[in-house]
Amino acid sequence: MCLLDSGASYHMEGHLKKLSKVQDMQPILIDIPNGENSIETKSGLVHLNSKIVLYDVLFVPGLNCNLISIAQLINELFCTVTSTHKLCVIQDHSMRTSIGVGE
């Protein structure tokens, strides 16, 4: 499950096997959704679909979902994120074509 998070500074994934091109990184202190802090030392790529690849995704052991930072997503993909009470649409900013849709 993926959750778009307007308050997250980084993309996060709780399962190491879902990351590709995993690399060690300088330790970084993050706040995780349960209110605790964690020091993370690995990051990688996550392919959500053929058009969306997330870069610099932090591996956060025990996280039960994939958190997608809206700010990081917009900066990396130069996209637009629009949401209603039922739907979220991610569009390529220049072509305005849909590259992702979710509830």
Secondary structure in CASP SS format (residue, H / E / C, confidence):
PFRMAT SS
TARGET T0000
AUTHOR 0000-0000-0000
METHOD secondary structure of the structure
MODEL  1
M C 1.00
C E 1.00
L E 1.00
L E 1.00
D E 1.00
S C 1.00
G C 1.00
A C 1.00
S C 1.00
Y C 1.00
H C 1.00
M E 1.00
E E 1.00
G C 1.00
H C 1.00
L H 1.00
K H 1.00
K H 1.00
L C 1.00
S E 1.00
K E 1.00
V E 1.00
Q E 1.00
D E 1.00
M E 1.00
Q E 1.00
P E 1.00
I E 1.00
L E 1.00
I E 1.00
D E 1.00
I C 1.00
P C 1.00
N C 1.00
G C 1.00
E C 1.00
N E 1.00
S E 1.00
I E 1.00
E E 1.00
T E 1.00
K E 1.00
S E 1.00
G E 1.00
L E 1.00
V E 1.00
H E 1.00
L C 1.00
N C 1.00
S C 1.00
K C 1.00
I C 1.00
V E 1.00
L E 1.00
Y E 1.00
D E 1.00
V E 1.00
L E 1.00
F E 1.00
V C 1.00
P C 1.00
G C 1.00
L C 1.00
N C 1.00
C C 1.00
N E 1.00
L E 1.00
I E 1.00
S E 1.00
I H 1.00
A H 1.00
Q H 1.00
L H 1.00
I H 1.00
N H 1.00
E H 1.00
L H 1.00
F C 1.00
C E 1.00
T E 1.00
V E 1.00
T E 1.00
S E 1.00
T C 1.00
H C 1.00
K C 1.00
L C 1.00
C E 1.00
V E 1.00
I E 1.00
Q E 1.00
D E 1.00
H C 1.00
S C 1.00
M C 1.00
R C 1.00
T C 1.00
S E 1.00
I E 1.00
G E 1.00
V E 1.00
G E 1.00
E C 1.00
END
